[in-house]
């Protein structure tokens, strides 16, 4: 997987891209990350990438010329998406991450700033818009990093035990079950006896029941989706 990040702040990614599983995956060439600064494609002496909005209004917009030039400088792999990280986009979720990890070879991520981007970038450059949720951040680098992390961990070879990916939250439309480690007792709180029983059938049943209960209590929206899916399979 190739990631091309269009960012005004390449240094933002220095530490995160070199840490933990993400750093190991990049070192092993499971994923490659290319940082592109649109300021390098400006033509004026001030390297200006933003300007005031037509019609008035507060704040600045990213100009189209450097953004188009930055993206057009990149090689084009056969299966590519040009993604704008924006609160107006499609909500990022696990199925979307799996789609991106499975069906694409190149993801170009445009990190927004200021009041957003010139609409012509949306209409004529971007192929997909993605949002982390119904809130606003100071920059698009944070959601871009989130997407890179979420996609890369699904690529073969990133996670040591790939079977563990199949039991995580959202993989079955349900939240994950409670998990425990040593010691058996801590400050009077004990690990549930069923998990110490060695009876794998009972353990699986307990975990499933806890998944259902936790999803119903914490995420009724997911609970309803799961119920609809179960009814559709009956």
C-alpha beads as a LAMMPS data file, in Angstrom:
LAMMPS data file: protein, C-alpha beads

234 atoms
233 bonds

1 atom types
1 bond types

-500.0 500.0 xlo xhi
-500.0 500.0 ylo yhi
-500.0 500.0 zlo zhi

Masses

1 110.0

Atoms # bond

1 1 1 0.000 0.000 0.000
2 1 1 1.291 3.449 -0.923
3 1 1 0.178 6.480 1.067
4 1 1 0.818 9.968 -0.321
5 1 1 0.121 12.684 2.241
6 1 1 -0.440 16.219 1.006
7 1 1 0.408 18.256 4.085
8 1 1 1.634 21.695 5.054
9 1 1 3.313 20.156 8.107
10 1 1 5.349 17.074 7.114
11 1 1 7.138 17.113 10.486
12 1 1 3.831 16.213 12.143
13 1 1 4.280 12.626 10.959
14 1 1 7.914 12.067 11.968
15 1 1 7.363 10.310 15.284
16 1 1 4.009 8.539 14.698
17 1 1 5.204 6.885 11.491
18 1 1 8.217 5.431 13.278
19 1 1 6.443 3.979 16.312
20 1 1 4.958 0.610 17.191
21 1 1 3.376 -1.664 14.572
22 1 1 2.947 1.187 12.112
23 1 1 6.664 1.938 12.146
24 1 1 7.498 -1.752 11.744
25 1 1 5.096 -2.127 8.821
26 1 1 6.676 0.839 7.047
27 1 1 10.188 -0.467 7.745
28 1 1 9.191 -3.821 6.227
29 1 1 7.668 -2.116 3.163
30 1 1 4.195 -3.435 3.910
31 1 1 3.182 0.199 3.519
32 1 1 5.103 3.160 2.146
33 1 1 4.455 6.786 3.057
34 1 1 5.376 9.757 0.887
35 1 1 5.027 13.270 2.304
36 1 1 4.342 16.127 -0.097
37 1 1 4.245 19.793 0.923
38 1 1 2.037 21.899 -1.380
39 1 1 4.222 24.915 -0.582
40 1 1 6.836 23.311 -2.818
41 1 1 4.465 23.825 -5.759
42 1 1 3.732 27.509 -5.270
43 1 1 5.011 30.060 -7.776
44 1 1 5.171 33.251 -5.719
45 1 1 8.042 34.367 -3.496
46 1 1 5.944 34.026 -0.325
47 1 1 4.991 30.395 -1.113
48 1 1 1.359 31.250 -0.497
49 1 1 -1.053 28.318 -0.241
50 1 1 -4.144 30.098 1.123
51 1 1 -6.240 33.153 0.335
52 1 1 -9.397 35.002 1.375
53 1 1 -12.837 33.734 0.363
54 1 1 -14.912 35.280 -2.412
55 1 1 -18.148 36.747 -1.071
56 1 1 -16.639 37.580 2.290
57 1 1 -16.379 35.518 5.415
58 1 1 -13.998 34.666 8.211
59 1 1 -10.819 32.693 7.632
60 1 1 -8.748 31.529 4.696
61 1 1 -9.107 28.740 2.147
62 1 1 -6.455 26.508 0.624
63 1 1 -5.842 27.568 -2.956
64 1 1 -6.381 25.127 -5.827
65 1 1 -3.136 25.661 -7.772
66 1 1 -0.617 24.178 -5.293
67 1 1 -2.977 21.373 -4.270
68 1 1 -3.591 20.249 -7.847
69 1 1 0.101 20.537 -8.669
70 1 1 1.103 18.501 -5.603
71 1 1 -1.277 15.656 -6.437
72 1 1 -0.450 15.729 -10.143
73 1 1 3.251 15.344 -9.347
74 1 1 2.600 11.855 -7.969
75 1 1 2.774 8.556 -9.821
76 1 1 -0.638 7.004 -10.460
77 1 1 -1.164 3.403 -9.383
78 1 1 -4.038 1.457 -11.011
79 1 1 -6.249 1.417 -7.906
80 1 1 -6.134 4.857 -6.323
81 1 1 -8.306 7.143 -4.215
82 1 1 -7.653 10.836 -3.599
83 1 1 -9.114 11.461 -0.154
84 1 1 -9.919 14.746 1.537
85 1 1 -10.090 14.497 5.312
86 1 1 -13.069 16.702 6.193
87 1 1 -15.994 16.771 8.682
88 1 1 -18.276 16.810 5.622
89 1 1 -17.090 13.390 4.470
90 1 1 -18.238 9.795 4.842
91 1 1 -17.798 8.630 8.456
92 1 1 -14.716 6.479 8.934
93 1 1 -15.590 3.030 10.235
94 1 1 -14.185 -0.478 10.175
95 1 1 -15.908 -1.589 6.926
96 1 1 -14.505 1.479 5.157
97 1 1 -10.998 0.751 6.473
98 1 1 -11.287 -2.835 5.231
99 1 1 -12.429 -1.636 1.821
100 1 1 -9.485 0.734 1.519
101 1 1 -7.004 -1.904 2.714
102 1 1 -8.378 -4.572 0.376
103 1 1 -9.267 -2.783 -2.829
104 1 1 -6.677 -0.032 -3.261
105 1 1 -2.968 0.211 -3.933
106 1 1 -2.566 3.964 -3.403
107 1 1 -4.288 6.408 -1.077
108 1 1 -3.585 10.109 -1.546
109 1 1 -4.608 11.975 1.608
110 1 1 -5.203 15.720 1.476
111 1 1 -4.913 17.342 4.896
112 1 1 -7.136 20.385 5.173
113 1 1 -6.423 23.567 7.139
114 1 1 -7.918 26.963 7.927
115 1 1 -11.572 27.161 6.823
116 1 1 -11.175 24.326 4.334
117 1 1 -10.344 24.071 0.648
118 1 1 -11.438 25.801 -2.533
119 1 1 -14.534 23.962 -3.780
120 1 1 -12.823 23.155 -7.075
121 1 1 -10.491 20.861 -5.162
122 1 1 -13.507 18.914 -3.920
123 1 1 -15.232 18.820 -7.286
124 1 1 -12.363 18.127 -9.673
125 1 1 -9.494 16.589 -7.690
126 1 1 -10.834 14.620 -4.736
127 1 1 -12.458 11.216 -5.326
128 1 1 -13.584 10.522 -1.742
129 1 1 -14.208 12.577 1.396
130 1 1 -13.786 10.986 4.827
131 1 1 -14.601 12.256 8.322
132 1 1 -13.613 11.051 11.789
133 1 1 -16.928 12.279 13.161
134 1 1 -19.148 15.235 13.846
135 1 1 -16.502 17.544 15.255
136 1 1 -13.802 19.906 14.004
137 1 1 -10.036 19.617 14.543
138 1 1 -7.267 22.132 13.963
139 1 1 -5.816 20.205 11.030
140 1 1 -6.344 17.291 8.656
141 1 1 -3.110 15.576 9.701
142 1 1 -4.749 13.970 12.744
143 1 1 -7.510 12.160 10.802
144 1 1 -5.034 11.305 8.025
145 1 1 -2.777 9.595 10.557
146 1 1 -5.785 7.759 11.967
147 1 1 -6.711 6.462 8.537
148 1 1 -3.144 5.358 7.791
149 1 1 -2.981 3.495 11.089
150 1 1 -6.377 1.842 10.619
151 1 1 -5.640 0.718 7.062
152 1 1 -2.054 -0.430 7.647
153 1 1 -2.904 -2.687 10.575
154 1 1 -5.261 -4.598 8.263
155 1 1 -2.580 -5.234 5.641
156 1 1 -1.184 -8.788 5.654
157 1 1 1.949 -9.038 7.770
158 1 1 1.379 -6.010 9.995
159 1 1 -0.278 -7.780 12.928
160 1 1 1.543 -10.872 14.152
161 1 1 -1.587 -12.889 14.927
162 1 1 -3.980 -12.011 12.132
163 1 1 -6.676 -14.178 13.718
164 1 1 -6.910 -11.570 16.485
165 1 1 -8.239 -9.053 13.961
166 1 1 -11.361 -11.166 13.501
167 1 1 -12.418 -10.942 17.150
168 1 1 -12.077 -7.190 17.642
169 1 1 -14.794 -4.632 18.165
170 1 1 -16.876 -3.918 15.040
171 1 1 -15.696 -7.026 13.166
172 1 1 -18.987 -8.739 14.041
173 1 1 -21.046 -5.527 14.411
174 1 1 -20.604 -5.913 18.176
175 1 1 -18.224 -4.347 20.681
176 1 1 -15.444 -6.468 22.140
177 1 1 -15.999 -8.557 25.272
178 1 1 -14.283 -7.813 28.629
179 1 1 -10.759 -9.213 28.940
180 1 1 -8.540 -9.929 31.935
181 1 1 -4.940 -10.878 32.738
182 1 1 -2.965 -11.746 35.883
183 1 1 -3.342 -11.425 38.829
184 1 1 -6.526 -13.386 39.433
185 1 1 -7.463 -10.970 42.226
186 1 1 -6.617 -7.278 42.498
187 1 1 -7.963 -5.077 45.307
188 1 1 -10.727 -7.596 45.817
189 1 1 -11.795 -7.613 42.163
190 1 1 -11.580 -11.080 40.667
191 1 1 -11.321 -12.437 37.157
192 1 1 -14.663 -14.108 36.309
193 1 1 -14.575 -17.771 37.235
194 1 1 -15.764 -18.907 33.805
195 1 1 -12.570 -17.560 32.213
196 1 1 -10.534 -19.742 34.589
197 1 1 -12.618 -22.843 34.041
198 1 1 -10.806 -24.169 30.978
199 1 1 -14.187 -24.926 29.398
200 1 1 -13.831 -23.248 25.998
201 1 1 -17.483 -23.737 25.083
202 1 1 -18.632 -21.909 28.210
203 1 1 -15.991 -19.234 27.695
204 1 1 -17.154 -18.614 24.109
205 1 1 -20.767 -18.390 25.268
206 1 1 -19.863 -15.965 28.066
207 1 1 -17.872 -13.761 25.705
208 1 1 -20.704 -13.673 23.180
209 1 1 -23.223 -12.738 25.865
210 1 1 -20.933 -9.980 27.134
211 1 1 -20.477 -8.626 23.597
212 1 1 -24.221 -8.419 23.128
213 1 1 -24.803 -6.843 26.546
214 1 1 -22.001 -4.297 26.153
215 1 1 -23.150 -3.251 22.692
216 1 1 -26.781 -2.920 23.818
217 1 1 -25.804 -0.793 26.813
218 1 1 -23.106 1.382 25.228
219 1 1 -23.954 1.598 21.534
220 1 1 -27.691 1.132 20.932
221 1 1 -27.177 2.235 17.315
222 1 1 -24.848 -0.713 16.673
223 1 1 -27.141 -2.964 18.665
224 1 1 -30.036 -2.171 16.346
225 1 1 -27.888 -2.774 13.256
226 1 1 -26.772 -6.123 14.653
227 1 1 -30.353 -7.142 15.451
228 1 1 -31.443 -6.278 11.905
229 1 1 -28.606 -8.376 10.502
230 1 1 -29.493 -11.351 12.705
231 1 1 -33.143 -11.137 11.699
232 1 1 -32.146 -10.961 8.032
233 1 1 -30.126 -14.169 8.387
234 1 1 -32.978 -16.119 10.015

Bonds

1 1 1 2
2 1 2 3
3 1 3 4
4 1 4 5
5 1 5 6
6 1 6 7
7 1 7 8
8 1 8 9
9 1 9 10
10 1 10 11
11 1 11 12
12 1 12 13
13 1 13 14
14 1 14 15
15 1 15 16
16 1 16 17
17 1 17 18
18 1 18 19
19 1 19 20
20 1 20 21
21 1 21 22
22 1 22 23
23 1 23 24
24 1 24 25
25 1 25 26
26 1 26 27
27 1 27 28
28 1 28 29
29 1 29 30
30 1 30 31
31 1 31 32
32 1 32 33
33 1 33 34
34 1 34 35
35 1 35 36
36 1 36 37
37 1 37 38
38 1 38 39
39 1 39 40
40 1 40 41
41 1 41 42
42 1 42 43
43 1 43 44
44 1 44 45
45 1 45 46
46 1 46 47
47 1 47 48
48 1 48 49
49 1 49 50
50 1 50 51
51 1 51 52
52 1 52 53
53 1 53 54
54 1 54 55
55 1 55 56
56 1 56 57
57 1 57 58
58 1 58 59
59 1 59 60
60 1 60 61
61 1 61 62
62 1 62 63
63 1 63 64
64 1 64 65
65 1 65 66
66 1 66 67
67 1 67 68
68 1 68 69
69 1 69 70
70 1 70 71
71 1 71 72
72 1 72 73
73 1 73 74
74 1 74 75
75 1 75 76
76 1 76 77
77 1 77 78
78 1 78 79
79 1 79 80
80 1 80 81
81 1 81 82
82 1 82 83
83 1 83 84
84 1 84 85
85 1 85 86
86 1 86 87
87 1 87 88
88 1 88 89
89 1 89 90
90 1 90 91
91 1 91 92
92 1 92 93
93 1 93 94
94 1 94 95
95 1 95 96
96 1 96 97
97 1 97 98
98 1 98 99
99 1 99 100
100 1 100 101
101 1 101 102
102 1 102 103
103 1 103 104
104 1 104 105
105 1 105 106
106 1 106 107
107 1 107 108
108 1 108 109
109 1 109 110
110 1 110 111
111 1 111 112
112 1 112 113
113 1 113 114
114 1 114 115
115 1 115 116
116 1 116 117
117 1 117 118
118 1 118 119
119 1 119 120
120 1 120 121
121 1 121 122
122 1 122 123
123 1 123 124
124 1 124 125
125 1 125 126
126 1 126 127
127 1 127 128
128 1 128 129
129 1 129 130
130 1 130 131
131 1 131 132
132 1 132 133
133 1 133 134
134 1 134 135
135 1 135 136
136 1 136 137
137 1 137 138
138 1 138 139
139 1 139 140
140 1 140 141
141 1 141 142
142 1 142 143
143 1 143 144
144 1 144 145
145 1 145 146
146 1 146 147
147 1 147 148
148 1 148 149
149 1 149 150
150 1 150 151
151 1 151 152
152 1 152 153
153 1 153 154
154 1 154 155
155 1 155 156
156 1 156 157
157 1 157 158
158 1 158 159
159 1 159 160
160 1 160 161
161 1 161 162
162 1 162 163
163 1 163 164
164 1 164 165
165 1 165 166
166 1 166 167
167 1 167 168
168 1 168 169
169 1 169 170
170 1 170 171
171 1 171 172
172 1 172 173
173 1 173 174
174 1 174 175
175 1 175 176
176 1 176 177
177 1 177 178
178 1 178 179
179 1 179 180
180 1 180 181
181 1 181 182
182 1 182 183
183 1 183 184
184 1 184 185
185 1 185 186
186 1 186 187
187 1 187 188
188 1 188 189
189 1 189 190
190 1 190 191
191 1 191 192
192 1 192 193
193 1 193 194
194 1 194 195
195 1 195 196
196 1 196 197
197 1 197 198
198 1 198 199
199 1 199 200
200 1 200 201
201 1 201 202
202 1 202 203
203 1 203 204
204 1 204 205
205 1 205 206
206 1 206 207
207 1 207 208
208 1 208 209
209 1 209 210
210 1 210 211
211 1 211 212
212 1 212 213
213 1 213 214
214 1 214 215
215 1 215 216
216 1 216 217
217 1 217 218
218 1 218 219
219 1 219 220
220 1 220 221
221 1 221 222
222 1 222 223
223 1 223 224
224 1 224 225
225 1 225 226
226 1 226 227
227 1 227 228
228 1 228 229
229 1 229 230
230 1 230 231
231 1 231 232
232 1 232 233
233 1 233 234
